[in-house]
Amino acid sequence: MSSYTKQKLNKVVRGSKRATYNKEAINQILDAGFIGFVSYVYEGTAISIPMAYSRIGDKVYLHGSLKNRMLLAAIEAERMSMTVMHLDALVLARSGLHHSVNYRSATLFGSLVKIEEREKKVEILKSIINYMVPDRWDSLRPINEKEIKSTLVVEMSIESASAKIRDVGVQDEKEDYDTDVWAGLVPIRQVVGDAIRDEMMPDHIKTPEHIINYVNNNKN
Amino acid sequence: MSSYTKQKLNKVVRGSKRATYNKEAINQILDAGFIGFVSYVYEGTAISIPMAYSRIGDKVYLHGSLKNRMLLAAIEAERMSMTVMHLDALVLARSGLHHSVNYRSATLFGSLVKIEEREKKVEILKSIINYMVPDRWDSLRPINEKEIKSTLVVEMSIESASAKIRDVGVQDEKEDYDTDVWAGLVPIRQVVGDAIRDEMMPDHIKTPEHIINYVNNNKN
């Protein structure tokens, strides 16, 4: 574990006191979610699309259909960036311009390769499912050859990255502390509700432990 | 109210049955949040950065420091794209590749101008604060000339947009419905906690109605 080198691309210029290049901090942000905003250039315009991902070590994995416009453009460019953000609180200050949010955000830059090897593709698809809900993959109908062949799997080696974390209270202009404006934080979090069984499922199938655990761990 | 024209840039190719170009549907997705992933090209690489926004009619507003790298690059390019996504559920199917999420996502493309006129800048900054927490702006210490001058305000005219909405249950391969795999949805939502008063605030300042309302409306 160490840090990513500060370079032109990943250097945080605005709000640099909230920036970190520490790999462990960045990995924690990645592991706290499973949807990233993947950016690519299409017809000269930058576009970002939310996609499911997984992380293994310094690599991030994505998958899609063989015709996925974004993944094909990224593979051709051999490079990609992805941003993951978690919103933690509204920061409501005494003046408009000191309003902010508490958040954890990571932006990754890296080189991209298409994974062709069968076993590695399966391992990666397993990691993406289990990144969403731990231990789910082994409970599923096994993947078949047609599915493996028809899925595009890409590996991004993280070469450069930065994170920004804001986790402090309201910071106002000194003279504004004397005003009568209400200031404070409103915490925000993502929670899950009780699992809803597929109606097509026979009654004898009980809710498995990995689902019970996932719901309990993410309820509040 | 009508729809955005389907063009090369905004046309949804993959999963097109979940796509909509309807302005009202797209505006609803925008109005349900206040953080968008704004994409820009920097040194040939597409990057996306989360930013607060507001929407008024067919226009989206952003603000930042006068030195904000992203906004300056976007103003120079005179074009921008922004994506907003709300995650509604995990869709846990019987096979790995039918796993999905229920979500509402909108991607906007538009031309960009910098707003220079004082009154309009203030109106836009007000709209951004009130987009985050309704009715907050008028309770604040009024913005001053120095703050207005030192803030970059940009207006994006939405010229093209598309949304994707998935809001249905598990969809598996026909033959997989006979398996014993547990399938279903896990609802996901963003909730707020009780407001946390800034410790520097004198006791006589009571929690204002706009904060009580905001917390109550977003608690569950």
Contacts between the chains, C-beta under 8 A, distances in Angstrom:
chain1	res1	chain2	res2	distance
A	8	B	43	6.5
A	9	B	42	7.1
A	9	B	43	6.2
A	9	B	45	6.3
A	9	B	47	8.0
A	13	B	67	7.4
A	13	B	69	5.8
A	14	B	64	7.5
A	14	B	65	5.9
A	14	B	67	6.8
A	14	B	68	6.0
A	14	B	69	7.0
A	35	B	85	7.5
A	35	B	87	6.5
A	35	B	101	7.4
A	37	B	37	4.4
A	37	B	48	4.9
A	37	B	83	6.5
A	37	B	85	7.9
A	39	B	39	5.3
A	39	B	45	7.9
A	39	B	46	3.7
A	39	B	47	5.7
A	39	B	48	4.5
A	40	B	46	5.2
A	41	B	41	5.9
A	41	B	44	8.0
A	41	B	46	4.8
A	42	B	9	7.1
A	43	B	8	6.5
A	43	B	9	6.2
A	44	B	41	8.0
A	45	B	9	6.2
A	45	B	39	7.9
A	45	B	79	6.3
A	45	B	81	5.8
A	45	B	109	6.6
A	46	B	39	3.8
A	46	B	40	5.2
A	46	B	41	4.8
A	46	B	46	3.9
A	46	B	47	7.2
A	46	B	48	7.3
A	46	B	81	6.2
A	47	B	9	8.0
A	47	B	39	5.7
A	47	B	46	7.2
A	47	B	81	5.1
A	47	B	83	7.5
A	47	B	107	6.6
A	48	B	37	4.9
A	48	B	39	4.5
A	48	B	46	7.2
A	48	B	48	3.7
A	48	B	81	7.3
A	48	B	83	5.1
A	48	B	107	7.9
A	49	B	83	6.8
A	49	B	107	7.4
A	50	B	83	6.9
A	50	B	85	4.7
A	50	B	103	7.3
A	50	B	105	6.0
A	52	B	101	7.4
A	64	B	14	7.5
A	65	B	14	5.9
A	67	B	13	7.4
A	67	B	14	6.8
A	68	B	14	6.0
A	69	B	13	5.8
A	69	B	14	7.0
A	79	B	45	6.3
A	81	B	45	5.8
A	81	B	46	6.2
A	81	B	47	5.1
A	81	B	48	7.3
A	83	B	37	6.5
A	83	B	47	7.5
A	83	B	48	5.1
A	83	B	49	6.8
A	83	B	50	6.9
A	85	B	35	7.5
A	85	B	37	7.9
A	85	B	50	4.7
A	87	B	35	6.5
A	87	B	190	7.4
A	90	B	132	6.3
A	90	B	133	6.6
A	90	B	192	7.7
A	92	B	133	6.6
A	92	B	136	6.9
A	92	B	211	7.5
A	93	B	140	8.0
A	94	B	140	6.5
A	94	B	141	5.2
A	95	B	140	6.0
A	95	B	141	4.8
A	95	B	143	7.0
A	95	B	147	7.3
A	96	B	125	5.7
A	96	B	126	7.4
A	96	B	129	5.1
A	96	B	137	6.5
A	96	B	140	5.5
A	96	B	143	5.5
A	96	B	147	7.7
A	97	B	125	7.5
A	97	B	143	7.0
A	97	B	147	5.2
A	97	B	151	6.5
A	99	B	129	5.8
A	99	B	132	6.9
A	101	B	35	7.4
A	101	B	52	7.4
A	103	B	50	7.3
A	105	B	50	6.0
A	107	B	47	6.6
A	107	B	48	7.9
A	107	B	49	7.4
A	109	B	45	6.6
A	125	B	96	5.7
A	125	B	97	7.6
A	126	B	96	7.4
A	129	B	96	5.1
A	129	B	99	5.8
A	132	B	90	6.3
A	132	B	99	6.9
A	133	B	90	6.6
A	133	B	92	6.6
A	133	B	186	7.7
A	136	B	92	6.9
A	136	B	99	8.0
A	137	B	96	6.5
A	139	B	181	6.2
A	139	B	182	6.8
A	140	B	93	8.0
A	140	B	94	6.5
A	140	B	95	5.9
A	140	B	96	5.4
A	140	B	181	5.7
A	141	B	94	5.2
A	141	B	95	4.8
A	141	B	176	5.3
A	141	B	179	5.1
A	141	B	181	5.6
A	143	B	95	7.0
A	143	B	96	5.5
A	143	B	97	7.0
A	147	B	95	7.3
A	147	B	96	7.7
A	147	B	97	5.2
A	151	B	97	6.6
A	169	B	198	6.1
A	169	B	199	7.3
A	170	B	198	4.6
A	170	B	200	7.7
A	172	B	200	8.0
A	176	B	141	5.3
A	177	B	200	5.4
A	179	B	141	5.1
A	180	B	205	5.8
A	181	B	139	6.2
A	181	B	140	5.7
A	181	B	141	5.6
A	181	B	205	7.7
A	182	B	139	6.8
A	182	B	197	7.7
A	182	B	201	7.0
A	182	B	205	5.5
A	182	B	206	7.6
A	182	B	207	6.2
A	182	B	208	5.1
A	182	B	211	6.3
A	183	B	197	7.7
A	183	B	198	4.1
A	183	B	200	7.6
A	183	B	201	5.8
A	184	B	195	5.3
A	184	B	196	5.2
A	184	B	197	4.6
A	184	B	198	4.8
A	184	B	201	7.3
A	184	B	211	7.7
A	185	B	195	7.1
A	185	B	196	4.5
A	185	B	198	7.8
A	186	B	133	7.7
A	186	B	192	5.2
A	186	B	193	7.2
A	186	B	195	5.1
A	186	B	196	7.5
A	186	B	211	7.4
A	186	B	214	6.9
A	186	B	215	6.4
A	187	B	192	6.4
A	187	B	193	3.8
A	187	B	194	7.7
A	187	B	196	6.9
A	188	B	190	6.2
A	188	B	191	7.4
A	188	B	192	5.3
A	188	B	193	7.6
A	189	B	190	7.2
A	189	B	191	6.3
A	189	B	193	7.1
A	190	B	87	7.4
A	190	B	188	6.2
A	190	B	189	7.2
A	190	B	190	5.3
A	190	B	191	7.9
A	191	B	188	7.4
A	191	B	189	6.3
A	191	B	190	7.9
A	191	B	191	5.6
A	192	B	90	7.7
A	192	B	186	5.2
A	192	B	187	6.4
A	192	B	188	5.3
A	193	B	186	7.2
A	193	B	187	3.8
A	193	B	188	7.6
A	193	B	189	7.1
A	194	B	187	7.7
A	195	B	184	5.3
A	195	B	185	7.1
A	195	B	186	5.1
A	196	B	184	5.2
A	196	B	185	4.5
A	196	B	186	7.5
A	196	B	187	6.9
A	197	B	182	7.7
A	197	B	183	7.8
A	197	B	184	4.6
A	198	B	169	6.1
A	198	B	170	4.6
A	198	B	183	4.1
A	198	B	184	4.8
A	198	B	185	7.8
A	199	B	169	7.3
A	200	B	170	7.7
A	200	B	172	8.0
A	200	B	177	5.4
A	200	B	183	7.6
A	201	B	182	7.0
A	201	B	183	5.8
A	201	B	184	7.2
A	205	B	180	5.8
A	205	B	181	7.7
A	205	B	182	5.5
A	206	B	182	7.7
A	207	B	182	6.3
A	208	B	182	5.1
A	211	B	92	7.5
A	211	B	182	6.3
A	211	B	184	7.7
A	211	B	186	7.4
A	214	B	186	6.9
A	215	B	186	6.4
